[in-house]
Amino acid sequence: QVQLAESGGGSVQAGGSLRLSCALSGYRWSTYCLGWFRQAPGKGREGVATIASNETTKYTDSVKGRFTISRDSAKNTLDLQMHSLKPEDTAMYYCAAALPSTCYSNSRLPEGRLFLYWGQGTQVTVSS
């Protein structure tokens, strides 16, 4: 069955690092558009980063230079390496998948509503 499962969340001090991973199963995900989203309590869902099958990436401005999204077709995984974490990065992080064309629609980060499959989320908490 189609399934996405996040791991790697936790608590870290400001300035620290965390690496999130998403295991993809139940489908041939190699051509799909993959992404990371986050949502803090009382706030709306925010796109963090996406990566296309050709490894073209997009990031929201607030994480550029600090986060790196990557994918490994052989392992069928999606990662998000986060450095220089800030308290405002605190949120539940979700991995998601969309049709391949989603990552090529425009130069902006694709909206979450375009993603068809979602993981359950992993919590990231950054303290000052």
Residue frames as a rotation matrix with the C-alpha (Angstrom) as fourth column:
GLN 1
0.573 0.820 0.000 0.00
0.820 -0.573 0.000 0.00
0.000 0.000 -1.000 0.00
VAL 2
0.140 -0.473 0.870 1.03
0.332 -0.805 -0.491 3.60
0.933 0.358 0.045 -0.54
GLN 3
0.811 0.106 -0.575 2.78
0.584 -0.105 0.805 4.92
0.025 -0.989 -0.147 2.55
LEU 4
0.098 -0.779 0.620 5.08
0.054 -0.618 -0.785 7.74
0.994 0.110 -0.018 3.65
ALA 5
0.800 0.145 -0.583 6.68
0.549 0.217 0.807 7.68
0.243 -0.965 0.094 7.09
GLU 6
0.447 -0.618 0.647 8.76
-0.332 -0.786 -0.522 10.45
0.831 0.019 -0.556 8.67
SER 7
0.726 -0.304 -0.617 11.45
0.681 0.442 0.583 10.05
0.096 -0.844 0.528 11.31
GLY 8
-0.201 -0.957 0.209 14.28
0.838 -0.278 -0.469 12.04
0.507 0.081 0.858 12.86
GLY 9
0.323 0.386 0.864 12.37
-0.061 -0.903 0.426 14.73
0.945 -0.190 -0.268 14.71
GLY 10
0.120 -0.282 -0.952 13.26
0.937 0.350 0.014 15.80
0.329 -0.893 0.306 18.22
SER 11
0.967 0.163 -0.198 14.35
0.236 -0.865 0.442 18.65
-0.099 -0.474 -0.875 20.46
VAL 12
0.078 -0.969 0.233 17.44
0.959 0.009 -0.285 20.73
0.274 0.245 0.930 19.80
GLN 13
0.088 -0.157 -0.984 19.00
0.555 -0.812 0.179 23.98
-0.827 -0.562 0.016 20.98
ALA 14
0.943 0.217 -0.252 18.96
-0.041 -0.677 -0.735 27.01
-0.330 0.704 -0.629 18.70
GLY 15
0.270 -0.872 -0.407 21.86
-0.943 -0.326 0.073 26.81
-0.197 0.364 -0.910 16.29
GLY 16
-0.338 -0.376 0.863 21.80
-0.353 0.901 0.254 23.04
-0.872 -0.219 -0.437 16.27
SER 17
-0.555 0.061 -0.830 21.03
-0.818 0.144 0.557 20.53
0.153 0.988 -0.030 13.53
LEU 18
-0.085 0.541 0.837 18.58
-0.304 0.786 -0.539 17.74
-0.949 -0.300 0.098 12.77
ARG 19
-0.836 -0.126 -0.534 18.13
-0.548 0.215 0.808 15.43
0.013 0.969 -0.249 9.82
LEU 20
0.039 0.931 0.364 14.62
-0.622 0.308 -0.720 14.28
-0.782 -0.199 0.591 8.96
SER 21
-0.942 -0.307 -0.137 13.97
-0.303 0.597 0.743 11.25
-0.147 0.741 -0.655 6.80
CYS 22
0.109 0.994 -0.027 10.89
-0.833 0.076 -0.548 10.01
-0.543 0.082 0.836 4.97
ALA 23
-0.807 -0.313 0.500 10.54
-0.074 0.895 0.441 6.38
-0.586 0.319 -0.745 3.91
LEU 24
-0.137 0.734 -0.665 8.46
-0.955 -0.277 -0.109 5.91
-0.265 0.620 0.739 0.77
SER 25
-0.870 -0.137 0.474 6.72
-0.081 0.987 0.137 2.63
-0.487 0.081 -0.870 -0.04
GLY 26
-0.117 0.915 0.385 3.92
0.342 0.401 -0.850 1.07
-0.932 0.033 -0.360 -2.04
TYR 27
0.911 0.409 0.058 4.65
0.212 -0.343 -0.915 2.84
-0.354 0.846 -0.398 -5.31
ARG 28
0.050 -0.885 0.463 7.36
0.996 0.010 -0.088 3.77
0.074 0.466 0.882 -7.76
TRP 29
0.725 0.295 -0.623 8.18
0.499 -0.848 0.179 7.20
-0.475 -0.441 -0.762 -6.35
SER 30
-0.186 -0.980 0.075 11.30
0.784 -0.102 0.612 7.89
-0.592 0.173 0.787 -8.40
THR 31
-0.572 0.000 0.820 9.53
0.697 -0.527 0.486 10.23
0.432 0.850 0.302 -10.82
TYR 32
0.432 0.891 -0.138 7.28
0.815 -0.320 0.484 11.98
0.387 -0.321 -0.864 -8.29
CYS 33
-0.091 -0.325 0.941 7.55
-0.157 -0.929 -0.336 15.48
0.983 -0.178 0.033 -6.90
LEU 34
0.164 0.068 -0.984 8.46
0.850 0.496 0.176 15.22
0.500 -0.866 0.023 -3.21
GLY 35
-0.084 -0.178 0.980 8.31
-0.103 -0.977 -0.186 17.84
0.991 -0.117 0.064 -0.51
TRP 36
-0.556 -0.086 -0.827 8.50
0.804 0.199 -0.561 18.81
0.213 -0.976 -0.042 3.14
PHE 37
0.032 0.637 0.770 5.85
0.016 -0.771 0.637 20.92
0.999 -0.008 -0.035 4.84
ARG 38
-0.784 -0.276 -0.556 5.47
0.539 0.142 -0.830 22.13
0.308 -0.951 0.038 8.40
GLN 39
0.135 0.866 0.482 2.75
0.100 -0.496 0.863 23.40
0.986 -0.068 -0.153 10.68
ALA 40
-0.921 -0.390 -0.018 3.09
0.098 -0.186 -0.978 25.10
0.378 -0.902 0.210 14.05
PRO 41
-0.405 0.807 -0.429 0.20
0.898 0.265 -0.350 25.15
-0.169 -0.528 -0.832 16.56
GLY 42
0.246 0.642 -0.726 -2.35
0.452 -0.739 -0.500 27.79
-0.858 -0.205 -0.472 15.59
LYS 43
-0.224 -0.397 -0.890 -0.69
-0.602 -0.662 0.446 28.44
-0.767 0.636 -0.091 12.25
GLY 44
0.773 0.555 -0.306 -1.35
-0.551 0.349 -0.758 27.30
-0.314 0.755 0.576 8.71
ARG 45
0.595 -0.544 0.592 0.58
0.539 0.816 0.209 24.70
-0.597 0.195 0.779 6.78
GLU 46
0.598 -0.495 -0.631 3.77
-0.622 -0.783 0.025 26.06
-0.506 0.377 -0.776 5.21
GLY 47
0.938 -0.346 -0.015 5.78
0.231 0.656 -0.719 24.59
0.259 0.671 0.695 2.39
VAL 48
0.611 -0.787 -0.088 9.44
-0.105 -0.191 0.976 24.15
-0.785 -0.587 -0.199 3.35
ALA 49
-0.389 -0.781 -0.489 11.09
-0.724 -0.069 0.686 22.59
-0.570 0.621 -0.538 0.32
THR 50
0.787 0.565 0.248 10.43
-0.273 0.679 -0.681 20.43
-0.554 0.468 0.689 -2.73
ILE 51
-0.411 -0.908 -0.086 12.60
-0.555 0.174 0.813 18.30
-0.723 0.382 -0.576 -4.96
ALA 52
0.552 0.590 -0.589 11.85
-0.811 0.215 -0.545 17.02
-0.195 0.778 0.597 -8.46
SER 53
0.905 -0.164 0.392 12.94
0.195 0.980 -0.039 13.77
-0.378 0.112 0.919 -10.06
ASN 54
0.541 -0.750 0.380 15.78
0.474 -0.101 -0.875 15.64
0.694 0.654 0.301 -11.76
GLU 55
0.006 -0.484 -0.875 16.77
1.000 0.029 -0.009 16.93
0.030 -0.875 0.483 -8.29
THR 56
-0.470 -0.013 0.883 15.77
0.183 -0.980 0.083 20.52
0.864 0.200 0.462 -8.96
THR 57
-0.376 0.266 -0.888 14.96
0.924 0.180 -0.337 22.05
0.070 -0.947 -0.313 -5.57
LYS 58
-0.081 0.399 0.913 12.86
0.056 -0.913 0.404 24.91
0.995 0.083 0.051 -4.21
TYR 59
-0.515 -0.144 -0.845 12.86
0.829 0.167 -0.534 26.40
0.218 -0.975 0.033 -0.71
THR 60
0.737 0.673 0.069 10.79
0.598 -0.696 0.398 28.85
0.316 -0.252 -0.915 1.23
ASP 61
0.391 -0.622 0.678 12.79
-0.089 -0.759 -0.645 32.02
0.916 0.192 -0.352 1.89
SER 62
0.658 -0.047 0.751 13.03
-0.727 -0.297 0.619 31.52
0.194 -0.954 -0.230 5.64
VAL 63
0.753 -0.365 0.548 15.07
-0.044 0.802 0.595 28.31
-0.657 -0.472 0.588 5.31
LYS 64
0.897 -0.434 0.090 17.28
0.129 0.062 -0.990 29.08
0.424 0.899 0.111 2.31
GLY 65
0.116 -0.957 0.266 20.91
-0.521 -0.287 -0.804 28.51
0.845 -0.045 -0.532 3.12
ARG 66
-0.308 -0.180 0.934 20.06
-0.946 0.164 -0.280 26.52
-0.103 -0.970 -0.221 6.25
PHE 67
0.254 0.504 0.826 18.03
-0.350 0.844 -0.407 23.52
-0.902 -0.186 0.390 5.03
THR 68
-0.594 -0.419 -0.687 18.83
-0.797 0.188 0.574 21.02
-0.112 0.888 -0.445 2.28
ILE 69
0.476 0.778 0.409 16.31
-0.594 0.628 -0.503 18.64
-0.649 -0.003 0.761 0.74
SER 70
-0.555 -0.674 -0.488 17.54
-0.828 0.390 0.403 15.48
-0.081 0.628 -0.774 -0.98
ARG 71
0.638 0.748 0.182 16.22
-0.704 0.662 -0.257 12.21
-0.313 0.035 0.949 -2.36
ASP 72
-0.612 -0.778 0.142 17.70
-0.680 0.610 0.406 8.77
-0.403 0.152 -0.903 -2.87
SER 73
0.192 0.746 -0.637 15.89
-0.956 0.289 0.050 6.70
0.222 0.600 0.769 -5.49
ALA 74
-0.366 -0.425 -0.828 17.83
-0.280 0.899 -0.338 3.54
0.887 0.108 -0.448 -4.60
LYS 75
-0.969 -0.027 -0.246 16.82
0.226 0.306 -0.925 3.72
0.101 -0.952 -0.290 -0.94
ASN 76
-0.170 0.953 0.250 13.41
0.552 -0.118 0.826 5.22
0.817 0.278 -0.506 -1.74
THR 77
0.070 0.119 -0.990 13.88
0.962 -0.271 0.035 7.94
-0.264 -0.955 -0.133 0.84
LEU 78
0.350 0.075 0.934 13.50
0.373 -0.925 -0.066 11.70
0.859 0.372 -0.352 1.14
ASP 79
-0.072 -0.480 -0.874 15.63
0.997 -0.011 -0.076 13.71
0.027 -0.877 0.479 3.57
LEU 80
0.701 0.153 0.696 15.70
0.158 -0.986 0.058 17.20
0.695 0.069 -0.716 5.01
GLN 81
-0.132 -0.820 -0.556 18.99
0.946 0.063 -0.317 18.29
0.295 -0.568 0.768 6.55
MET 82
0.765 0.475 0.435 18.42
0.295 -0.859 0.419 21.25
0.573 -0.192 -0.797 8.85
HIS 83
-0.265 -0.896 -0.356 21.25
0.902 -0.099 -0.421 23.43
0.342 -0.432 0.834 10.17
SER 84
-0.965 -0.200 0.172 21.35
0.126 -0.922 -0.366 26.62
0.231 -0.332 0.915 12.25
LEU 85
-0.225 0.958 -0.177 17.91
0.763 0.286 0.580 25.87
0.606 -0.004 -0.795 13.61
LYS 86
-0.852 0.067 0.520 15.87
-0.259 -0.916 -0.307 28.70
0.455 -0.396 0.797 15.09
PRO 87
-0.790 0.600 0.127 12.96
0.037 0.253 -0.967 28.66
-0.613 -0.759 -0.222 17.57
GLU 88
-0.076 0.798 -0.598 10.67
-0.773 -0.426 -0.471 29.71
-0.630 0.426 0.649 14.72
ASP 89
-0.534 -0.151 -0.832 11.45
-0.706 0.621 0.341 26.42
0.466 0.769 -0.438 12.98
THR 90
-0.881 0.243 0.406 9.50
-0.169 0.640 -0.749 24.61
-0.442 -0.729 -0.523 15.71
ALA 91
-0.039 0.886 -0.461 6.64
-0.992 -0.092 -0.092 22.72
-0.123 0.454 0.883 14.05
MET 92
0.257 0.165 0.952 5.30
-0.004 0.986 -0.170 19.36
-0.966 0.040 0.254 12.99
TYR 93
-0.374 -0.494 -0.785 7.08
-0.803 -0.252 0.541 18.41
-0.465 0.832 -0.302 9.79
TYR 94
0.460 0.628 0.628 5.41
-0.109 0.741 -0.662 16.34
-0.881 0.236 0.409 7.08
CYS 95
-0.804 -0.587 -0.098 6.73
-0.196 0.105 0.975 14.71
-0.562 0.803 -0.200 3.94
ALA 96
0.298 0.954 0.018 4.47
-0.160 0.068 -0.985 14.54
-0.941 0.290 0.173 0.92
ALA 97
-0.730 -0.503 0.463 4.32
0.323 0.342 0.882 13.42
-0.602 0.794 -0.087 -2.70
ALA 98
0.253 0.775 -0.579 2.68
-0.353 -0.483 -0.801 14.90
-0.901 0.407 0.152 -5.77
LEU 99
0.838 0.079 0.539 2.50
0.447 0.467 -0.763 14.13
-0.312 0.881 0.356 -9.48
PRO 100
-0.050 -0.980 0.194 5.81
0.944 0.018 0.330 14.70
-0.327 0.200 0.924 -11.28
SER 101
-0.056 0.065 0.996 4.56
0.727 -0.682 0.085 17.81
0.685 0.729 -0.009 -13.09
THR 102
0.845 0.469 -0.257 3.90
0.502 -0.529 0.684 19.58
0.185 -0.707 -0.683 -9.80
CYS 103
0.325 -0.821 -0.470 7.59
0.584 -0.217 0.783 20.32
-0.744 -0.529 0.408 -9.28
TYR 104
-0.664 -0.599 0.447 7.88
0.697 -0.281 0.659 21.89
-0.269 0.750 0.605 -12.72
SER 105
0.285 0.934 0.215 4.75
0.956 -0.262 -0.130 24.05
-0.066 0.243 -0.968 -12.72
ASN 106
0.797 -0.090 0.597 6.56
0.058 -0.973 -0.225 27.31
0.601 0.214 -0.770 -11.93
SER 107
-0.182 -0.977 0.108 9.50
0.053 -0.120 -0.991 28.79
0.982 -0.175 0.073 -10.03
ARG 108
-0.111 0.235 0.966 7.58
-0.905 -0.426 -0.001 29.06
0.411 -0.874 0.260 -6.76
LEU 109
-0.945 -0.159 0.285 7.22
-0.291 0.804 -0.519 26.40
-0.146 -0.573 -0.806 -4.10
PRO 110
-0.552 0.785 -0.282 4.17
0.017 0.349 0.937 24.23
0.833 0.513 -0.206 -4.99
GLU 111
-0.204 0.582 0.787 1.16
-0.920 -0.389 0.049 24.57
0.335 -0.714 0.615 -2.73
GLY 112
-0.802 -0.169 0.573 0.38
-0.477 0.758 -0.445 21.77
-0.359 -0.630 -0.689 -0.31
ARG 113
0.159 0.975 0.157 -3.05
-0.549 0.220 -0.806 21.19
-0.820 0.042 0.570 -1.80
LEU 114
0.398 -0.076 -0.914 -1.35
-0.894 0.191 -0.405 19.78
0.205 0.979 0.007 -4.90
PHE 115
-0.690 -0.723 -0.039 0.23
-0.680 0.666 -0.307 16.94
0.247 -0.185 -0.951 -2.95
LEU 116
0.128 0.815 -0.566 -1.67
-0.601 0.518 0.609 13.67
0.789 0.262 0.556 -2.98
TYR 117
0.534 -0.026 -0.845 0.08
0.443 0.860 0.254 11.62
0.720 -0.510 0.470 -0.32
TRP 118
0.255 -0.355 0.899 1.17
-0.653 -0.749 -0.111 12.62
0.713 -0.559 -0.423 3.17
GLY 119
-0.475 -0.459 -0.751 3.03
0.329 0.698 -0.636 11.14
0.816 -0.549 -0.181 6.10
GLN 120
0.432 0.681 -0.590 1.89
0.767 0.066 0.638 11.35
0.474 -0.729 -0.494 9.72
GLY 121
0.656 -0.230 0.719 4.47
-0.252 -0.965 -0.079 13.94
0.711 -0.129 -0.691 10.70
THR 122
0.169 -0.655 -0.737 7.45
0.900 0.407 -0.155 14.25
0.401 -0.637 0.658 13.03
GLN 123
0.945 0.310 -0.100 7.84
0.319 -0.815 0.484 16.96
0.069 -0.489 -0.869 15.66
VAL 124
-0.127 -0.969 0.211 10.77
0.762 -0.231 -0.605 19.38
0.635 0.084 0.768 15.64
THR 125
0.902 0.384 -0.196 11.24
0.410 -0.626 0.663 21.60
0.131 -0.679 -0.722 18.68
VAL 126
-0.076 -0.939 0.334 13.96
0.648 -0.301 -0.700 24.25
0.758 0.164 0.632 18.82
SER 127
0.733 0.304 -0.609 14.67
0.679 -0.380 0.628 25.96
-0.041 -0.874 -0.485 22.14
SER 128
0.635 -0.476 0.608 16.53
-0.087 -0.827 -0.556 29.22
0.767 0.300 -0.567 22.70
